[in-house]
């Protein structure tokens, strides 16, 4: 269309000014894109190339199918990906820049004083072509961004994982060299985490979810620095939360974050450790708990080492633990509702120092009901529920955590 060609030619005669104006407007609207002089320079080059290309399309009626993303635009996408600047900021820059570009073109069209029908037709053609161009080019830059981000994260993650393996394996660590390379301070308190998903998520989305949850935990616990996050594979991550001088963890906050997160996420935590040895110890503990959680039925959402430490430390063979639990609990190890009620009451009874009154209060039961249940549990097991019965306490705790994994079915009871 000749009128659109005239508009493009006249706007193109002011290309440096148009590019500068659009760049200033985009930077004013999107603070995330400011601050790095090199990146800003590439942004301006990208805008100028996009504007020049689109005006060339207007002027020469070039089919959009033959248009590729300008080199500067693709390079800008790669640089943003490397710096971890969000993809949404990149896409928003195109939307805002497109709007500002149209202002220049519409102002020029108005100056032409064309007949109303011609102006309307030119306007429609301009909008249709420019939106088609932006749609096509943004698809190219999004693909370039994601490709570069994947490659960049892969290389960064591989280097970080290698350094972490060195710390976990080596007896001597040069902290002055390792801390800057890792981007994480080792001379502080740490909380080790292992998180996982039951199945992989497409496109690495699973690891992204685990990363987001880890970051949220760090925020809720008031960590002054970012956590150390290391993907183990497509569905498992290791992480360390930097607690600084603090050694206390509000576990209710951790549980709260997990309860509001992706319900498929499972997480285990070690105890708090200090310095390099604590970094290793809290990780080992989280791994032991994860091994335990993996065989539990059902698998718990979150487990901390201190709540299952005796079980985790002795759980080298689940078959042996199951046989031991059956030996301690006898027929009370049956996987049915009645046995579960009796086991729960017996465990609370032991936890409360064998107080019938405290147990009744905790379970909101009549004291006589508690006495009946304890007496019934003793009859089934063939031995009393009493203080300092360590084996019984551990066996009940193991069943509480591992569930059906340690219990026998009605058929097994008769074999």
C-alpha positions as CSV (number, residue, x, y, z in Angstrom):
1,X,0.0,0.0,0.0
2,X,1.5,3.3,-1.1
3,X,0.3,5.4,1.8
4,X,1.9,3.0,4.3
5,X,5.1,3.1,2.3
6,X,5.2,6.9,2.5
7,X,4.6,6.7,6.3
8,X,7.5,4.2,6.7
9,X,9.8,6.3,4.5
10,X,9.2,9.5,6.5
11,X,9.4,7.8,10.0
12,X,12.6,6.0,8.7
13,X,14.2,9.4,8.0
14,X,14.2,10.0,11.8
15,X,15.3,6.4,12.7
16,X,18.0,7.4,15.2
17,X,15.6,9.7,17.0
18,X,12.8,7.1,16.9
19,X,15.0,4.4,18.3
20,X,16.3,6.6,21.0
21,X,12.8,7.7,22.0
22,X,11.5,4.1,22.2
23,X,14.6,3.0,24.1
24,X,14.1,5.7,26.7
25,X,10.5,4.9,27.1
26,X,11.1,1.2,27.6
27,X,13.8,1.8,30.2
28,X,11.6,4.2,32.0
29,X,8.8,1.7,32.2
30,X,10.8,-1.4,33.0
31,X,13.4,-0.8,35.8
32,X,14.6,-4.4,35.6
33,X,16.3,-3.6,32.3
34,X,18.3,-0.6,33.6
35,X,21.7,-0.5,35.3
36,X,24.1,-2.4,33.0
37,X,25.5,-0.1,30.4
38,X,26.5,-2.9,28.0
39,X,23.0,-4.4,28.2
40,X,21.3,-1.1,27.7
41,X,23.5,-0.5,24.6
42,X,22.4,-3.8,23.1
43,X,18.8,-3.0,24.0
44,X,19.0,0.2,22.0
45,X,20.6,-1.6,19.1
46,X,17.9,-4.2,19.2
47,X,15.2,-1.6,19.1
48,X,16.8,0.3,16.2
49,X,17.2,-2.9,14.2
50,X,13.6,-4.0,14.9
51,X,12.2,-0.5,14.0
52,X,14.3,-0.4,10.8
53,X,13.2,-3.9,9.8
54,X,9.5,-3.2,10.4
55,X,9.7,0.0,8.5
56,X,11.4,-1.9,5.7
57,X,8.5,-4.4,5.7
58,X,6.0,-1.5,5.6
59,X,7.8,0.3,2.8
60,X,8.4,-2.8,0.5
61,X,5.4,-4.9,1.5
62,X,7.6,-7.9,2.5
63,X,5.8,-11.1,3.6
64,X,6.2,-11.7,7.3
65,X,7.1,-15.3,6.6
66,X,10.4,-14.1,5.2
67,X,11.3,-12.0,8.3
68,X,13.7,-13.4,10.9
69,X,14.6,-11.8,14.3
70,X,17.3,-9.2,14.0
71,X,20.8,-10.2,15.2
72,X,20.8,-7.6,17.9
73,X,17.4,-8.7,19.2
74,X,18.6,-12.3,19.5
75,X,21.8,-11.2,21.2
76,X,19.8,-9.1,23.7
77,X,17.6,-12.1,24.6
78,X,20.8,-14.2,25.2
79,X,22.3,-11.5,27.5
80,X,19.1,-11.2,29.5
81,X,19.0,-15.0,29.9
82,X,22.6,-15.1,31.1
83,X,21.9,-12.4,33.8
84,X,18.8,-14.1,35.0
85,X,16.5,-11.2,34.0
86,X,13.0,-12.4,33.6
87,X,11.5,-13.5,30.3
88,X,8.4,-11.4,31.2
89,X,10.6,-8.3,31.2
90,X,11.8,-9.1,27.7
91,X,8.3,-9.7,26.4
92,X,7.0,-6.6,28.1
93,X,9.7,-4.5,26.4
94,X,8.4,-5.6,23.0
95,X,4.8,-4.7,23.9
96,X,5.7,-1.3,25.3
97,X,8.2,-0.6,22.4
98,X,5.5,-1.6,19.9
99,X,3.0,0.8,21.3
100,X,5.6,3.7,21.3
101,X,6.5,2.8,17.7
102,X,2.9,3.0,16.6
103,X,2.6,6.5,18.1
104,X,5.3,7.7,15.7
105,X,3.6,6.0,12.7
106,X,0.1,7.2,13.6
107,X,1.4,10.8,14.1
108,X,3.0,10.6,10.7
109,X,-0.1,9.2,9.1
110,X,-2.1,12.1,10.5
111,X,0.3,14.6,9.1
112,X,-0.3,13.1,5.6
113,X,-3.9,14.4,5.7
114,X,-5.0,11.4,3.6
115,X,-8.7,10.8,2.8
116,X,-10.6,9.2,5.7
117,X,-11.1,5.9,3.9
118,X,-7.4,5.7,2.9
119,X,-6.3,6.6,6.4
120,X,-8.5,4.0,8.0
121,X,-7.3,1.3,5.5
122,X,-3.6,2.3,6.1
123,X,-4.1,2.2,9.8
124,X,-5.6,-1.3,9.7
125,X,-2.8,-2.5,7.5
126,X,-0.2,-0.9,9.8
127,X,-1.7,-2.5,12.9
128,X,-2.1,-5.9,11.2
129,X,1.4,-6.0,9.9
130,X,3.1,-4.6,13.0
131,X,1.3,-7.0,15.3
132,X,2.2,-9.9,13.0
133,X,5.8,-8.8,13.0
134,X,6.0,-8.5,16.8
135,X,4.4,-11.8,17.3
136,X,6.8,-13.5,14.9
137,X,9.9,-11.8,16.3
138,X,9.0,-12.4,20.0
139,X,8.6,-16.1,19.2
140,X,12.2,-16.1,17.9
141,X,13.6,-14.2,20.9
142,X,11.7,-16.3,23.4
143,X,13.1,-19.5,21.9
144,X,16.6,-17.9,21.9
145,X,16.2,-16.8,25.5
146,X,15.0,-20.2,26.8
147,X,17.8,-22.0,24.9
148,X,20.5,-19.8,26.3
149,X,19.0,-19.9,29.8
150,X,19.0,-23.7,29.7
151,X,22.6,-23.8,28.5
152,X,23.7,-21.2,31.0
153,X,22.1,-22.8,33.9
154,X,23.4,-26.2,32.9
155,X,27.0,-24.9,32.9
156,X,26.6,-22.9,36.1
157,X,24.9,-25.8,37.8
158,X,27.5,-28.3,36.8
159,X,30.3,-26.1,38.1
160,X,28.4,-25.5,41.4
161,X,27.6,-29.2,41.8
162,X,31.3,-30.1,41.3
163,X,32.4,-27.7,44.0
164,X,29.8,-29.0,46.4
165,X,30.9,-32.6,45.8
166,X,34.5,-31.5,46.6
167,X,33.3,-30.0,49.9
168,X,31.4,-33.1,50.9
169,X,34.2,-35.5,49.9
170,X,37.4,-33.6,50.8
171,X,38.8,-33.4,54.4
172,X,40.5,-30.1,53.8
173,X,38.7,-27.2,52.1
174,X,40.3,-23.8,51.2
175,X,37.4,-21.6,52.4
176,X,39.0,-18.4,51.1
177,X,38.9,-19.9,47.6
178,X,35.8,-22.0,47.8
179,X,33.3,-19.5,49.3
180,X,33.7,-16.9,46.4
181,X,33.6,-19.6,43.8
182,X,30.5,-21.1,45.3
183,X,28.7,-17.9,46.1
184,X,27.9,-19.2,49.5
185,X,29.5,-18.7,53.0
186,X,30.5,-21.9,54.8
187,X,31.5,-20.2,58.1
188,X,28.0,-20.0,59.4
189,X,25.0,-22.3,60.5
190,X,23.4,-24.4,57.8
191,X,20.2,-26.3,57.3
192,X,20.5,-29.1,54.8
193,X,17.5,-30.0,52.6
194,X,16.7,-32.8,50.2
195,X,13.6,-32.2,48.0
196,X,12.1,-34.3,45.3
197,X,9.1,-35.0,43.1
198,X,7.6,-38.4,42.3
199,X,7.9,-37.9,38.5
200,X,9.8,-35.5,36.2
201,X,8.1,-32.3,35.1
202,X,8.3,-31.3,31.4
203,X,11.0,-28.8,30.4
204,X,12.8,-28.7,33.8
205,X,9.6,-27.2,35.4
206,X,10.0,-29.6,38.3
207,X,13.4,-28.3,39.3
208,X,12.1,-24.8,39.0
209,X,9.4,-25.6,41.4
210,X,11.8,-27.0,43.9
211,X,14.0,-24.0,43.5
212,X,11.1,-21.6,44.1
213,X,10.1,-23.5,47.3
214,X,13.7,-23.4,48.6
215,X,13.9,-19.7,48.0
216,X,10.6,-19.2,49.8
217,X,11.8,-21.2,52.8
218,X,14.9,-19.0,52.9
219,X,12.7,-15.9,52.9
220,X,10.4,-17.2,55.6
221,X,13.3,-18.2,57.8
222,X,14.9,-14.8,57.4
223,X,18.0,-15.9,55.7
224,X,20.3,-13.0,55.0
225,X,21.7,-14.6,51.8
226,X,20.4,-16.8,49.1
227,X,20.3,-20.6,49.7
228,X,22.7,-22.9,47.9
229,X,20.6,-25.0,45.5
230,X,22.1,-27.9,43.6
231,X,19.9,-30.1,41.3
232,X,20.8,-33.7,41.7
233,X,18.9,-34.9,38.7
234,X,15.6,-34.1,37.0
235,X,13.4,-34.6,40.1
236,X,15.8,-34.3,43.1
237,X,17.6,-31.3,44.6
238,X,20.0,-30.7,47.4
239,X,20.0,-27.4,49.2
240,X,21.5,-25.5,52.2
241,X,19.8,-22.6,53.9
242,X,22.3,-20.0,55.2
243,X,21.2,-19.4,58.8
244,X,24.1,-17.1,59.7
245,X,24.6,-16.9,63.5
246,X,21.2,-18.5,64.3
247,X,20.9,-22.1,65.2
248,X,17.2,-22.3,65.9
249,X,14.7,-23.1,63.2
250,X,10.9,-22.4,63.5
251,X,9.8,-25.7,62.1
252,X,6.2,-24.6,61.9
253,X,7.2,-22.0,59.3
254,X,8.9,-24.7,57.2
255,X,5.8,-26.9,57.4
256,X,3.6,-23.9,56.5
257,X,5.5,-23.2,53.3
258,X,5.4,-26.9,52.3
259,X,1.6,-27.1,52.9
260,X,1.0,-24.2,50.6
261,X,3.3,-25.4,47.8
262,X,3.0,-28.0,45.1
263,X,1.4,-31.0,46.9
264,X,3.6,-33.4,45.0
265,X,6.8,-32.0,46.5
266,X,8.5,-34.0,49.3
267,X,11.2,-32.6,51.5
268,X,13.5,-33.8,54.3
269,X,15.7,-31.6,56.5
270,X,18.8,-32.4,58.6
271,X,19.7,-30.8,61.8
272,X,21.4,-27.4,62.0
273,X,25.2,-27.6,61.5
274,X,28.0,-25.1,61.7
275,X,31.0,-24.5,59.5
276,X,32.2,-27.0,56.9
277,X,31.6,-30.0,59.2
278,X,28.1,-28.8,59.9
279,X,27.6,-28.3,56.2
280,X,28.4,-32.0,55.6
281,X,26.6,-33.3,58.7
282,X,23.2,-31.6,58.0
283,X,23.4,-32.9,54.4
284,X,24.1,-36.5,55.5
285,X,21.2,-36.3,58.0
286,X,18.8,-35.0,55.3
287,X,19.9,-37.9,53.0
288,X,19.3,-40.5,55.7
289,X,15.8,-39.1,56.4
290,X,15.1,-39.1,52.6
291,X,16.0,-42.8,52.4
292,X,13.6,-43.4,55.2
293,X,10.8,-41.3,53.7
294,X,11.2,-43.0,50.3
295,X,9.9,-46.3,51.8
296,X,7.2,-44.9,54.0
297,X,3.6,-45.5,53.2
298,X,2.3,-42.9,52.7
299,X,5.3,-40.8,51.9
300,X,5.3,-37.8,54.3
301,X,5.3,-34.2,52.9
302,X,8.0,-33.0,55.2
303,X,10.3,-34.7,57.8
304,X,13.0,-33.2,60.0
305,X,15.9,-35.4,61.2
306,X,15.3,-34.8,64.9
307,X,11.9,-36.3,64.9
308,X,13.0,-39.6,63.4
309,X,16.7,-39.7,64.3
310,X,16.8,-43.1,66.0
311,X,14.8,-44.7,63.2
312,X,16.9,-43.0,60.5
313,X,20.2,-44.0,62.0
314,X,19.2,-47.7,62.4
315,X,17.2,-47.9,59.1
316,X,19.8,-49.7,57.1
317,X,17.5,-52.6,56.3
318,X,13.7,-52.2,56.2
319,X,13.1,-55.9,56.4
320,X,15.1,-56.1,59.6
321,X,13.2,-53.2,61.1
322,X,9.9,-54.7,60.2
323,X,10.8,-58.0,61.8
324,X,12.0,-56.1,64.9
325,X,8.7,-54.0,65.1
326,X,6.6,-57.2,64.8
327,X,8.6,-58.7,67.6
328,X,8.1,-55.7,69.9
329,X,4.5,-55.0,69.1
330,X,3.3,-58.5,68.4
331,X,-0.3,-58.6,67.1
332,X,-0.5,-54.8,67.7
333,X,1.5,-54.4,64.5
334,X,-1.6,-55.3,62.5
335,X,-2.5,-52.9,59.7
336,X,-6.1,-52.1,60.7
337,X,-8.1,-49.2,62.3
338,X,-8.4,-50.7,65.8
339,X,-4.7,-51.4,66.1
340,X,-3.9,-47.9,64.8
341,X,-6.1,-46.4,67.5
342,X,-4.4,-48.4,70.2
343,X,-0.9,-47.7,69.0
344,X,-1.7,-43.9,68.8
345,X,-3.0,-43.9,72.4
346,X,0.0,-46.0,73.6
347,X,2.4,-43.6,72.0
348,X,0.8,-40.5,73.5
349,X,0.6,-42.2,76.8
350,X,4.4,-42.8,76.7
351,X,5.1,-39.3,75.5
352,X,3.1,-37.8,78.4
353,X,5.1,-39.8,81.0
354,X,2.4,-42.5,81.3
355,X,-0.2,-40.0,82.5
356,X,-3.8,-41.1,81.8
357,X,-5.1,-37.6,82.4
358,X,-2.7,-35.9,80.0
359,X,-3.3,-38.6,77.3
360,X,-7.1,-38.1,77.7
361,X,-6.7,-34.4,77.3
362,X,-4.5,-34.7,74.2
363,X,-6.9,-37.1,72.5
364,X,-10.0,-35.5,73.8
365,X,-11.2,-38.7,75.4
366,X,-12.5,-39.8,78.8
367,X,-9.8,-41.0,81.1
368,X,-11.6,-44.4,81.4
369,X,-11.4,-44.8,77.6
370,X,-7.6,-44.2,77.7
371,X,-7.3,-46.8,80.5
372,X,-9.3,-49.3,78.5
373,X,-7.1,-48.8,75.4
374,X,-3.8,-49.1,77.3
375,X,-5.1,-52.3,79.0
376,X,-6.2,-53.6,75.6
377,X,-2.9,-52.8,74.0
378,X,-1.0,-54.6,76.8
379,X,-3.2,-57.7,76.4
380,X,-2.5,-57.8,72.6
381,X,1.2,-57.3,72.9
382,X,1.7,-59.5,76.0
383,X,3.7,-56.9,77.9
384,X,3.0,-53.6,79.7
385,X,3.1,-50.1,78.4
386,X,5.4,-48.4,80.9
387,X,8.0,-45.7,81.4
388,X,11.6,-46.4,80.1
389,X,10.3,-49.0,77.6
390,X,12.6,-47.7,75.0
391,X,12.0,-50.5,72.5
392,X,8.3,-49.9,72.5
393,X,8.7,-46.1,72.1
394,X,11.0,-46.5,69.1
395,X,8.8,-49.2,67.5
396,X,5.7,-47.0,67.9
397,X,7.6,-44.0,66.5
398,X,8.8,-46.1,63.5
399,X,5.3,-47.2,62.7
400,X,3.9,-43.7,63.0
401,X,6.4,-42.5,60.4
402,X,6.8,-45.5,58.1
403,X,3.1,-46.5,58.3
404,X,2.0,-49.6,56.4
405,X,5.6,-50.4,55.3
406,X,6.2,-51.9,58.8
407,X,2.8,-53.4,59.5
408,X,1.5,-56.8,58.7
409,X,-1.7,-57.6,56.9
410,X,-4.4,-59.9,58.3
411,X,-3.1,-62.6,56.0
412,X,0.4,-62.2,57.3
413,X,-0.8,-62.5,60.9
414,X,-1.7,-66.1,60.3
415,X,1.5,-67.1,58.5
